[in-house]
Amino acid sequence: MSETTTDVTLDRLRAALTEGSFEHRALTVVHRWYTGYETEQHNLGHHGELVTEDFALRRPAESGLPDVRGRQAYLDGLATAYPGQRNAHHLRGVTVEHTGGHTARAQVTHDFETFGPSLNGAAHLRYDLELVRDPAEWLPRISALTERVLGHREAPFADAYAENRVLAFVHYWCSLLEQVTENAEPLRELLADDLAMTLSDGRVLHTFDEVSAWYAGAGALVDISVHHLIDPVITPGADGIHRFTTDFGWVGIGRTGQPMTARTRHEWTLVETGERYLRLRSFAVTALDPFTPVTAERALAYHDAHRAR
């Protein structure tokens, strides 16, 4: 393969990883959105972070509900919506398309279930999201959401709050690790006071300062990467302590421009505190396939294969 061809493939890999990492950010927003409707303990400040000032919510005609424009009008409606109603969202598919330097479009499908005094039922829904990211902020915000009913279903109510809380954490954590910055501060709110973070080399981290040093070390070695979740399992705990296990199919580009792949197995314990995110109490990682230098072509194929899972 010629040097020019190799450079082109490396550019394609970098673009694919950039888009893949943005998908984790978008999914963080989606799962946080879900949880805002799955508990009556609304934190309107946290939910308001997900939308722009001129946010527009477009509802399906068959819902009988009016469209809403403006963040404050939307949050005012959410604050008083359907007391006693229980809702659940089970993500089924997502596609993200970049439409500009700081804008993107996402299409999300999910199974929705509701149970309570206002309505009982289940449906398959689609959200069409317009996303905007302020360069000063890590996560994109939703500028417009159009809701469509794809079909009604017969299904029992299956609570999804803990699952969506876990997935919001996981996608946010991955996004922070995939494009490491000089500022580790966003990790602070993700760590429990009694943290035990066991790395693949046997080291155990307990404090934010130790995690911050580890984070900086990762950033010194890796320019950009993506974590693909393989067979994730979430075990919610009635006591607010949730367990998460998964393999990560990892692909990245080192600071020297060298593409790499790896596969690791993770076992985490996450604790509910009612804050913006769950907190990480325990973390153990095992290297299944070591970090291995590969060609850009092979790394791109690895990335594409795992995206298709």
C-alpha positions in Angstrom: 0.0 0.0 0.0 1.4 3.4 -1.0 2.2 6.1 1.5 -0.6 8.3 0.1 -3.1 5.5 0.3 -2.0 4.8 3.9 -2.5 8.5 4.8 -6.0 8.6 3.2 -7.0 5.5 5.2 -5.6 7.0 8.4 -7.7 10.1 7.8 -10.8 8.0 7.2 -10.1 6.1 10.5 -9.6 9.4 12.4 -12.9 10.7 11.0 -14.7 7.5 11.8 -13.4 7.5 15.4 -14.4 11.2 15.8 -17.9 10.4 14.7 -18.0 7.2 16.9 -16.9 9.2 20.0 -19.6 11.8 19.3 -22.2 9.1 19.2 -21.3 8.3 22.9 -22.0 12.0 23.7 -25.3 11.9 21.8 -26.3 8.7 23.6 -25.5 10.3 27.0 -28.1 13.0 26.2 -30.6 10.4 25.0 -30.4 8.3 28.1 -30.5 11.3 30.4 -33.6 12.5 28.5 -35.3 9.2 29.1 -34.6 9.2 32.8 -36.2 12.7 33.1 -39.5 11.1 32.2 -39.0 7.9 34.3 -39.0 9.5 37.8 -41.2 12.0 39.5 -38.1 13.4 41.3 -37.5 15.8 38.4 -34.3 17.8 38.5 -35.3 20.5 36.1 -31.8 22.1 36.2 -30.2 18.9 35.0 -32.9 18.2 32.4 -32.7 21.8 31.2 -29.0 21.2 30.4 -30.1 18.8 27.6 -31.9 21.4 25.5 -31.1 24.8 23.9 -32.8 28.1 24.9 -35.0 28.0 21.7 -35.7 24.2 22.0 -38.7 23.0 20.0 -40.7 19.9 20.9 -43.0 18.6 18.1 -45.5 16.1 19.2 -47.5 13.6 17.1 -50.9 14.8 16.1 -52.6 11.7 17.5 -51.3 12.6 21.0 -53.6 15.5 21.3 -50.9 17.5 23.0 -49.6 20.9 21.7 -46.1 21.5 20.4 -43.8 23.4 22.8 -41.2 26.1 22.0 -38.6 27.5 24.4 -36.7 25.8 27.2 -38.6 27.4 30.0 -42.0 26.6 28.6 -40.9 23.0 28.1 -39.5 22.7 31.6 -42.7 24.3 33.1 -44.7 21.6 31.3 -42.5 18.8 32.5 -42.7 19.9 36.1 -46.4 19.3 36.3 -46.8 16.5 33.7 -48.8 13.4 34.6 -48.4 12.9 38.3 -48.3 9.3 39.4 -47.5 8.1 35.8 -44.7 5.6 35.3 -42.8 5.6 32.0 -40.1 3.4 30.5 -37.9 3.8 27.4 -36.0 0.9 25.9 -33.6 2.0 23.2 -33.7 -0.1 20.0 -31.7 1.9 17.5 -29.8 5.1 16.9 -28.1 6.7 13.9 -26.2 10.0 14.0 -25.4 12.1 11.0 -23.1 15.2 11.2 -24.7 18.2 9.4 -22.1 20.8 10.2 -19.0 21.6 12.3 -21.1 21.7 15.5 -24.4 20.3 14.5 -25.8 16.8 14.0 -29.0 15.0 13.3 -29.9 11.8 15.2 -32.7 9.3 14.7 -33.6 7.3 17.8 -36.1 4.4 18.0 -37.3 2.9 21.3 -40.1 0.9 22.9 -42.1 3.0 25.2 -44.4 1.8 28.0 -46.5 3.8 30.4 -48.6 2.8 33.4 -50.7 4.9 35.7 -53.8 7.0 36.3 -53.6 8.9 33.0 -52.8 6.1 30.5 -51.8 2.5 30.2 -50.1 1.2 27.0 -47.1 0.6 25.0 -45.8 1.9 21.6 -42.8 1.9 19.3 -41.6 5.5 18.9 -39.1 7.4 16.9 -37.4 10.7 17.9 -35.8 12.9 15.2 -33.3 15.1 17.1 -31.5 18.2 15.9 -28.3 18.5 18.0 -26.1 21.5 18.6 -22.8 21.5 20.4 -21.3 24.7 21.9 -17.5 24.3 21.6 -17.3 25.3 25.3 -19.5 22.4 26.3 -18.8 18.7 26.2 -22.2 17.4 25.4 -24.5 18.5 22.6 -27.9 20.0 23.3 -31.2 19.2 21.6 -32.5 22.1 19.6 -35.5 20.3 18.2 -37.2 16.9 18.9 -39.9 15.5 16.7 -41.8 12.5 18.1 -43.5 10.0 15.9 -45.6 6.9 16.8 -44.4 4.0 14.6 -46.9 1.5 16.1 -48.7 0.4 19.2 -47.7 -2.7 21.1 -49.0 -5.2 23.6 -46.4 -5.4 26.3 -46.2 -5.3 30.1 -44.6 -2.4 31.8 -40.9 -3.1 32.3 -39.1 -0.4 34.4 -36.0 1.0 32.7 -34.9 3.9 35.0 -31.9 2.1 36.4 -30.8 0.8 33.0 -31.0 4.3 31.5 -29.1 5.8 34.4 -26.3 3.2 34.0 -26.2 3.8 30.2 -26.0 7.5 30.6 -23.0 7.0 32.9 -21.3 4.5 30.6 -21.6 6.6 27.4 -20.5 9.7 29.2 -17.5 7.9 30.7 -16.5 6.5 27.3 -16.7 9.9 25.7 -14.4 11.4 28.3 -11.9 8.6 27.8 -12.0 8.8 24.0 -10.8 12.3 23.6 -8.7 13.1 26.6 -8.3 16.7 27.5 -6.0 18.5 29.9 -8.9 18.9 32.3 -9.9 15.7 34.3 -12.4 17.7 36.4 -15.5 16.2 34.7 -14.5 12.8 36.1 -14.8 14.1 39.7 -18.6 13.9 39.8 -18.4 10.3 38.5 -16.4 8.9 41.3 -17.6 7.6 44.7 -15.8 8.5 47.9 -15.1 4.8 48.5 -13.7 4.2 45.0 -11.7 1.1 44.2 -10.6 1.2 40.5 -8.5 -1.8 39.6 -6.5 -1.4 36.4 -5.4 -4.3 34.2 -1.8 -4.0 35.6 -3.1 -4.5 39.1 -2.9 -1.0 40.4 -5.8 0.2 42.4 -6.9 3.8 42.4 -8.9 5.3 45.2 -8.8 9.1 44.9 -9.6 11.7 42.3 -6.0 12.8 42.1 -4.9 9.2 41.3 -7.6 8.9 38.6 -6.6 12.3 37.3 -3.0 11.1 36.9 -4.1 7.9 35.2 -6.3 10.0 32.8 -3.4 12.3 31.9 -1.3 9.2 31.3 -3.9 7.8 28.9 -4.0 11.1 27.1 -0.2 11.2 26.6 -0.4 7.9 24.7 -3.7 8.0 22.8 -4.9 10.8 20.5 -8.4 9.5 19.9 -10.3 6.2 20.4 -13.7 4.6 20.5 -15.1 1.9 22.9 -17.6 -0.5 21.3 -19.9 -2.2 23.9 -20.0 -5.9 23.4 -22.7 -7.9 25.2 -23.3 -5.4 28.0 -25.2 -6.7 31.1 -26.9 -4.4 33.6 -28.0 -5.8 36.9 -30.1 -3.1 38.7 -30.1 -3.2 42.5 -33.1 -2.3 44.6 -30.7 -0.6 47.0 -29.5 1.8 44.3 -26.3 -0.2 43.7 -26.1 -1.3 40.1 -23.7 -3.7 38.4 -22.5 -3.4 34.9 -20.3 -5.8 32.9 -19.2 -5.6 29.3 -16.4 -6.2 26.9 -15.1 -3.2 25.1 -13.9 -3.5 21.6 -11.4 -0.7 21.5 -9.8 1.0 18.5 -7.6 4.1 18.6 -4.8 6.2 17.2 -1.7 6.8 19.4 0.0 10.2 19.7 2.5 9.0 17.1 -0.2 8.3 14.6 -0.1 4.5 15.1 -3.5 2.8 14.9 -4.2 0.2 17.6 -6.9 -2.3 18.7 -7.7 -4.1 22.0 -10.4 -5.9 23.8 -11.0 -5.5 27.5 -13.5 -6.9 30.0 -15.0 -4.5 32.6 -16.9 -5.1 35.8 -18.3 -2.0 37.4 -20.4 -1.1 40.4 -22.3 2.1 40.2 -24.1 3.9 43.1 -27.3 6.0 42.9 -27.0 9.3 44.7 -29.7 11.3 42.9 -27.0 13.5 41.3 -26.5 14.3 37.6 -24.8 10.9 37.1 -24.4 7.7 39.1 -21.1 7.4 40.9 -18.4 4.7 40.2 -17.7 2.7 43.4 -15.7 -0.3 41.9 -14.1 -0.9 38.6 -12.1 -3.9 37.4 -10.7 -4.3 34.0 -9.1 -7.4 32.4 -7.2 -7.3 29.1 -8.5 -10.0 26.8 -6.6 -8.9 23.7 -3.7 -6.6 24.4 -3.2 -3.2 22.8 -1.8 -4.1 19.5 -0.4 -1.9 16.7 -2.2 -2.5 13.4 -2.5 -0.9 10.0 -5.0 1.9 9.5 -6.9 -0.3 7.1 -7.2 -3.1 9.7 -8.2 -0.7 12.5 -10.9 0.8 10.3 -12.2 -2.7 9.5 -12.2 -3.6 13.2 -14.2 -0.4 13.9 -16.7 -1.0 11.2 -17.2 -4.7 12.2 -17.9 -3.7 15.8 -20.3 -0.9 14.9 -22.3 -3.4 12.9 -22.8 -5.7 16.0 
